[in-house]
């Protein structure tokens, strides 16, 4: 299948660039964006698994959060990290959205430790962008601090790009904090374009906040970027993104 082929190429490229080349037991299972369970072993005993979030992953999400510093939690804004009741509800909602094929949501599990969480919000269909004639899910990536600098963020971004292609999305949108230079460079290297500044809601589902179904209590201006897949819809995509900036009050 095309997605499985893409993931094999992505993992092969990652392991050649980021390891000494000793990669074993590569398993690629990805019949669809909603059924990914891929793994490989580096240097004989370091197993990396990448799979969809699924039923029973609540404790893994908590464990992942424990690996994020205060700065990383601030950069990764979809969860209310310091409000225990709301955090549990947000994690449970993320699990359910993954199960229901609303958000393509994944974990990176390294030697049985959840070190990465990445997703495409509204990958199952973004009603807000569809109103403007485009299918544009939104990307989010976070890696536990101990594992920064090992290329896992870039690996996650490339996988999400392959997922977006497999779902026939027109492109992928993201926002990143102005001070997040590591993320900025990763996204530029992956082919994302900077289009402007967008005021985004924090600690809530961004798509739900955009549609008005939830109300955010915290907002922040971030760099808006896009990876365009369907070049025939380029003008429509850029027009939609500009309208979001105008609606947020960051562009007139």
C-alpha positions as CSV (number, residue, x, y, z in Angstrom):
1,X,0.0,0.0,0.0
2,X,1.1,3.6,-0.7
3,X,1.1,4.7,3.0
4,X,3.1,1.6,4.0
5,X,5.6,2.3,1.2
6,X,5.9,6.0,2.3
7,X,6.5,5.0,5.9
8,X,9.2,2.5,5.0
9,X,11.0,5.2,3.0
10,X,10.7,7.7,5.8
11,X,11.9,5.3,8.5
12,X,14.8,4.1,6.3
13,X,15.9,7.7,5.7
14,X,15.6,8.6,9.4
15,X,17.6,5.6,10.5
16,X,20.4,6.2,7.9
17,X,20.7,9.8,9.0
18,X,20.3,9.5,12.8
19,X,21.8,6.2,13.7
20,X,25.0,4.2,12.9
21,X,22.9,2.2,10.4
22,X,22.3,-0.9,12.5
23,X,18.6,-1.2,12.1
24,X,16.8,-4.5,12.6
25,X,13.3,-6.0,12.8
26,X,11.5,-3.3,10.8
27,X,7.8,-3.8,10.9
28,X,5.5,-1.6,8.7
29,X,1.8,-2.0,9.3
30,X,-0.2,0.9,7.9
31,X,-3.2,-0.2,5.9
32,X,-4.7,3.3,6.6
33,X,-4.0,6.4,8.6
34,X,-6.2,5.0,11.3
35,X,-4.4,1.7,11.6
36,X,-0.7,2.4,11.9
37,X,1.6,0.2,14.1
38,X,5.2,0.4,12.9
39,X,8.4,-0.5,14.8
40,X,12.1,-0.9,14.3
41,X,15.1,-1.8,16.4
42,X,18.2,0.4,16.5
43,X,21.6,-0.8,17.7
44,X,20.3,-4.2,18.5
45,X,18.3,-3.4,21.6
46,X,16.6,0.0,21.2
47,X,13.0,-0.5,20.0
48,X,11.0,2.3,18.6
49,X,7.2,1.9,18.0
50,X,5.0,4.3,16.3
51,X,1.2,3.7,16.5
52,X,-2.2,5.2,16.7
53,X,-3.5,6.3,20.1
54,X,-6.1,3.8,21.2
55,X,-8.4,2.6,24.0
56,X,-6.4,2.2,27.2
57,X,-3.7,4.8,26.4
58,X,-4.7,7.3,29.2
59,X,-1.7,6.3,31.4
60,X,0.7,6.5,28.5
61,X,-0.5,10.1,27.8
62,X,0.1,11.0,31.4
63,X,3.6,9.4,31.3
64,X,4.3,11.3,28.1
65,X,3.4,14.5,29.8
66,X,5.8,13.8,32.7
67,X,8.6,13.9,30.1
68,X,7.8,17.5,29.1
69,X,9.5,20.4,30.8
70,X,7.4,23.5,31.7
71,X,8.7,25.2,28.5
72,X,7.8,22.2,26.3
73,X,4.3,22.1,27.9
74,X,3.9,25.8,27.1
75,X,5.0,25.2,23.5
76,X,2.6,22.3,23.1
77,X,-0.7,24.0,23.8
78,X,-3.6,21.6,23.2
79,X,-3.8,20.3,26.8
80,X,-4.5,22.1,30.1
81,X,-1.4,20.6,31.8
82,X,-1.9,22.1,35.2
83,X,-5.6,21.5,35.6
84,X,-5.9,17.8,36.6
85,X,-9.6,17.3,36.0
86,X,-9.6,19.1,32.7
87,X,-6.4,17.3,31.6
88,X,-8.0,13.9,32.2
89,X,-11.0,15.0,30.2
90,X,-8.8,16.3,27.4
91,X,-6.8,13.1,27.2
92,X,-9.9,11.0,27.1
93,X,-11.3,13.2,24.4
94,X,-8.1,12.8,22.4
95,X,-8.3,9.0,22.7
96,X,-12.0,9.0,21.6
97,X,-11.2,11.3,18.6
98,X,-8.5,8.9,17.5
99,X,-10.8,5.9,17.8
100,X,-13.6,7.7,16.0
101,X,-11.3,8.6,13.1
102,X,-11.7,12.3,13.8
103,X,-8.0,13.1,14.6
104,X,-5.1,11.0,13.3
105,X,-3.2,10.8,16.6
106,X,-0.1,8.8,17.4
107,X,2.5,7.9,20.0
108,X,6.2,7.3,19.7
109,X,7.1,4.6,22.2
110,X,10.9,4.2,22.7
111,X,12.0,1.2,24.8
112,X,8.5,1.1,26.3
113,X,8.5,4.8,27.2
114,X,6.1,7.2,25.5
115,X,8.5,9.9,24.2
116,X,6.4,11.5,21.4
117,X,2.8,12.5,20.7
118,X,1.8,13.9,17.3
119,X,-1.4,14.3,15.4
120,X,-3.4,15.8,12.6
121,X,-6.5,17.6,14.1
122,X,-9.6,17.1,12.0
123,X,-7.9,14.6,9.7
124,X,-11.2,12.8,9.3
125,X,-12.7,16.0,7.9
126,X,-12.3,19.7,8.8
127,X,-15.8,21.2,8.6
128,X,-14.4,24.7,9.1
129,X,-12.0,24.6,6.2
130,X,-14.5,22.7,4.0
131,X,-16.7,25.8,4.2
132,X,-14.0,27.5,2.2
133,X,-13.5,24.6,-0.3
134,X,-10.4,23.1,1.1
135,X,-9.5,20.1,3.3
136,X,-6.8,21.3,5.7
137,X,-6.1,19.4,8.9
138,X,-3.9,20.9,11.6
139,X,-0.6,19.5,12.8
140,X,0.8,19.2,16.3
141,X,4.0,17.5,17.5
142,X,5.8,17.2,20.9
143,X,8.8,15.2,21.9
144,X,9.9,14.5,25.5
145,X,12.8,16.8,26.5
146,X,15.3,14.0,27.1
147,X,14.9,13.0,23.4
148,X,15.3,16.4,21.8
149,X,17.9,16.6,19.1
150,X,17.5,13.0,17.9
151,X,15.3,13.8,14.9
152,X,12.1,12.4,16.3
153,X,10.3,15.7,15.7
154,X,11.2,15.7,12.1
155,X,10.3,12.0,11.8
156,X,6.8,12.8,13.2
157,X,6.3,15.7,10.8
158,X,7.2,13.5,7.8
159,X,4.8,10.8,8.9
160,X,2.0,13.3,9.3
161,X,2.7,14.6,5.8
162,X,2.4,11.0,4.5
163,X,-0.8,10.6,6.4
164,X,-2.2,13.8,5.0
165,X,-1.4,12.6,1.5
166,X,-3.1,9.2,2.1
167,X,-6.2,11.0,3.3
168,X,-6.3,13.2,0.2
169,X,-6.0,16.4,2.2
170,X,-5.3,19.6,0.2
171,X,-2.6,20.6,2.7
172,X,-1.5,20.7,6.3
173,X,-1.7,23.8,8.6
174,X,0.3,24.4,11.8
175,X,1.2,27.2,14.1
176,X,4.4,27.5,16.1
177,X,5.5,29.9,18.9
178,X,7.6,32.7,17.7
179,X,10.5,31.7,20.0
180,X,10.4,28.0,18.9
181,X,13.4,28.2,16.5
182,X,14.0,24.4,16.5
183,X,10.4,23.7,15.4
184,X,10.5,26.6,12.9
185,X,13.6,25.1,11.2
186,X,12.1,21.6,11.3
187,X,9.0,22.8,9.5
188,X,10.8,24.8,7.0
189,X,13.1,21.8,6.2
190,X,9.9,19.7,5.7
191,X,8.5,22.1,3.1
192,X,6.2,24.3,5.2
193,X,5.7,27.9,4.2
194,X,5.3,30.8,6.5
195,X,2.1,32.8,5.8
196,X,1.6,35.2,8.7
197,X,0.7,35.5,12.4
198,X,-2.4,33.8,13.8
199,X,-3.9,34.3,17.3
200,X,-4.7,30.8,18.5
201,X,-6.6,29.3,21.5
202,X,-4.6,27.3,24.1
203,X,-5.5,24.3,26.2
204,X,-8.4,23.4,23.9
205,X,-9.1,21.6,20.7
206,X,-8.1,24.2,18.1
207,X,-10.6,23.0,15.5
208,X,-13.4,23.1,18.0
209,X,-12.4,26.6,19.2
210,X,-12.3,27.8,15.6
211,X,-15.8,26.5,14.9
212,X,-17.1,28.1,18.1
213,X,-18.1,24.9,19.9
214,X,-15.7,25.5,22.8
215,X,-14.4,28.8,24.3
216,X,-10.7,29.3,25.0
217,X,-9.6,31.3,28.1
218,X,-6.0,31.7,26.8
219,X,-4.8,33.0,23.4
220,X,-1.4,33.5,21.9
221,X,0.0,34.9,18.6
222,X,2.0,32.3,16.7
223,X,3.5,31.8,13.3
224,X,1.1,30.3,10.9
225,X,2.6,27.8,8.4
226,X,1.2,25.6,5.6
227,X,2.3,22.6,3.6
228,X,0.4,22.6,0.4
229,X,-0.3,19.2,-1.2
230,X,-2.9,20.2,-3.8
231,X,-1.2,23.0,-5.8
232,X,-4.4,23.5,-7.8
233,X,-6.0,24.8,-4.6
234,X,-3.1,26.9,-3.6
235,X,-5.0,30.2,-3.9
236,X,-8.0,28.8,-2.0
237,X,-5.8,27.5,0.8
238,X,-3.9,30.8,1.2
239,X,-7.2,32.8,1.1
240,X,-8.7,30.5,3.8
241,X,-5.6,30.9,6.0
242,X,-5.7,34.7,5.6
243,X,-9.4,34.8,6.6
244,X,-8.5,32.9,9.8
245,X,-5.9,35.6,10.6
246,X,-8.4,38.4,9.9
247,X,-11.0,36.6,12.1
248,X,-8.5,36.3,14.9
249,X,-7.6,39.9,14.7
250,X,-4.0,39.5,13.7
251,X,-4.4,40.7,10.2
252,X,-6.5,43.5,8.7
